[in-house]
Amino acid sequence: MTLLPARIVHIGVDRDWRDVYAFASRPENMPLWASGLASGLTRDGDDWVADGGPIGQVRVRFAPDNAFGVIDHTVTMATGEVVENALRITPNGDGAEVAFILFKRPGMDAAAFEADAAHVLKDLEALKAIMEAGS
């Protein structure tokens, strides 16, 4: 069994966790805060398709709507590589904690992993700004 190194990238949001989940879990809203999907998502059956820029077209499949704040999603790259992404919105007092578990994929060097972590944090900060501006 192989375990990948992982890091939890998270941020507190001063907004009810249910509001954060309702906004963040809608694929139509993701281009507003998830920069990797800035080109937008188009529905294709159970999947959503995005132009991943230099990495080509990607297919994204999201966990079904749920009462637990789970926005896990599987991204299939143009190369066929599949990346599992765990994204959770959890109650934190009167607000929310948004947590993304980032896995260091095989062949990824430390610098690329750090860059990915910084990118995820930037996206979570964008989500925080949107959600707190709408409070």
N, C-alpha and C positions, 0 to 999 in steps of 0.2 A: 504494500500500500504506500502510495506517495502522498505526502502532505505538502502543500505549497506554503511558503512563508506568506503571512497575511498581516495587514494593518487595518485597524478600524479608524476611519476618518469620520469625524462627527462634529456637529455644531448644535448649539442650543438656539431655539427660535421662540421668541416671545409672541406666540400665537397658539391657540388651542390646537392640540395635535390632530384632531379630526379635520380641522380646516386645512392644515398643512397636508395631510394625507389626501383629502378631496382634491386639492389643487395639484400636488406633485404626482399623483397616480394617473392623471389624465395624459395620455401620450400627446394630445394636441397642445398641452402646456409645456412640455419638456423643452422645446426649442427656446423658450423664454429664459430658461435657467441652466439647462444642460448643454454646454457649448459643443460637445461632440455630436449633438443632434440639431445644431443650429440651422441646418438646411431644411429641417422639418421632417415629419413622419407621414407616410401615406399608408393607409390600411390596406392589407392584402390578406384576406381571410382571417386567420387567427394571429397573423404576424403584422408587424409594422415595418416599413421599408424606409431607409434613409440613405442619402448620398453621404458616405463617410469621407468625402474629399479625397485626399491622397491614398487612403486605404481602400477606396472603392465602395460599392454599395454594401450595406449591412442590413440584416434582417433581425428584428427584435421581437421577442415574445415575452409578454408580461404575465406575472401571476394574476389570477382572477381577482376582481374586487373582493375585499375581505374586511372584517371588523378588527383586524389585528395590526394594521399599519404596514403590511408587507407589500413592498413594490419590487420584489425580486424580478429580474429579467435576464433572459438568455440572449446574447448577441452572437449571431453567426456572421463572421467576416466573409468577404468575397473569396478569401483563400480556403474557406471551409472550416477554419479554426472557430471553435465555440468557446465563448467566454461567459462564465456564470457570474452574475452581479447580484449581490445581496444588498438591498436598500430597505431600511426600516425607519418608520416614524413611530416614536415611542413617547407616551406621556412623560413629561418632566415638570412636576408641579402643575402650574396653570398653563404651561407652554408645551413645547415639544423638543425632543432630541432627535435629530436626523443623523442616522449612522449608515455609512457605506463601508462594506468590508471589501478591501482591495487585496487581491491575490497577486503575488509575483509569479507571473507565468514562466514556464520553462524557457530558457534562453534569454530572458530579460536580465539586463545588467542592473547594478545598483542605481546608477544614474537615471536610467529609464524608469525604474520603480519609484524613485523620488520625484521625478517629473510627473508621473501618473498621480501620485499622492497629492502633489501641489495642484494639479489640474482638478482633481475631485474636490479638494477644499475650495477652490475658486468657484466651482459650480454650486457647492453647498452655501457659500457666502452669497451668491446671486439669489438662490432660493430664499434664504433668510431675509435679504433686503426686500424682495417682492412681498413676502408674507407679512413682514413687519410694517411695511408701508401701507398695507391694506387693512391693518388692525383698526 
